[in-house]
Amino acid sequence: MISIGLLFVLILYNKPLSDIKKSKADITLSAQDLIDDYSKDELLADKKYVNNIIEIKGDIFKITADNGNSIIAFKNINGESSVLCHMLPEENLNVLKLKKNNPVIIKGICTGYLLDVIMVRCVLVNN
């Protein structure tokens, strides 16, 4: 019985990551709607968005980099928080072509809210 449990854990641990670019989004919405949902009820938004592939659209507020990977930020028009999209390394060349205020669609995995909504393993949808 214990060996079955260990086998199950091992299978889950070694499960390959889904290919975000090829995967269909679970939820599609604007960056502002995502921020608004988290501002209204963080726990409910977590249940709805965390660990799901989310496709968001909006105008770029800022582009930065961390450890060589691009981060695209969407600003909240009603407050201080934003959506931070941590792009996959293979998207860096495409991100270099973008500018502040460009409309863009990004797909990635939502990990929750830490003053900002955080999305990881993001790719550009409309490049």
N, C-alpha and C positions, 0 to 999 in steps of 0.2 A: 504494500500500500504506500509506503514512504517512497519507494522507487518510482511509482507512478506520479506522485506529487513532484518529486525532483525532476522528472522528465518533462512535466508540464511547465515548470518554472524555466527550465533550460530552453525549451522551445520558444517560450515568450521572450526570454532574454535575447535570443539569437534571431528573433523575427526581423526580417529586413525592413528598412524604412521605406515607406511608400514614395513613389516618384511623384512629387508635387506637380511637376509640369504636365504629366500625363493623367493625373488624377482629376476627377470632376470635383468641383467645389461642393461642400455640404450646404453652405449658406453663401448667398451673394447679397451685399448691401453696400451702402456708402460708408466711408471712413467716419463721417460725422454721426451716422446712425449707430455705428459700433460704439463710439465714445459715449453717445447719449444713453445707450442701454447700460453701459457700465456705470455711468453717473447716477442713473435712477436706482439700480439694484444690482450691486456687484455679485452677490451670491446667485441670483437668477441668471445673470449674464454668464457667469462661469459655467453653470449647468448647460447653457445653450451653446457656448462657443469654445470652451477649453478643449483642446485635443482634436478639434474639428478643422477641416480644411476650409478656410474662409477666403472668399474673393471680395476685395474691397476696391472701391473707386473713389477718386478724389483728386484734388490739386496738391502737388508736392509743396510742402512748406520748407523742408530743409533736407539736404543730402549730406551725410557725414560718413566717416569710416571708423571701424574699430577692428584692430588686428588684421588689417588688410581687406576686410569685408565691408561692403556698402550697407548703410542704414538709411532708409527713406522714411521721413516723418510727415505725417498729416496732422495739421493743427486743428484743435477744437475751436470753433468760432465763438463758443459760449464760455470758455474758461481756459485754464492753464494746461490741462492734460492733452495728450496727443496719442496717435497710434504710431508706434515705432516698428518698422518692418525690417528685420535683419535678413538681408538678402543672401542667397547661396553664392559661394565664390564664383561660380561660372556666370553669374549675372553682372559681375563688376564692369565688364566692357560695355554692356548695354546701359548700365546706370550712368556711365560717364557721358553718354549722349543726352541725358536728361538735364533739365534746368528747373529751378524754383518756379512754381505756379503752373508747370506742365500738368495737364490732366493725365492720369495713369490708372491702370488697373493692375492690382497685385494680388497674388494668391499665395497663401502660406498657412501655417498652423498657429492658432491662437494659444498662447500659454497663460493668459490671465492679465491681471491689472496690478501694476505697481506704480501708482501715480500716473502712469501711461499704460495704454493697452499694448501688450507685447505680442508680436508675431514673429515666428522663426521659420527658417528654411523657405524663405519667400522667393518667388519668381515673378518676372514681369509677364503679364498676359498679353498686353497689346503693344509689343515692341516690334 
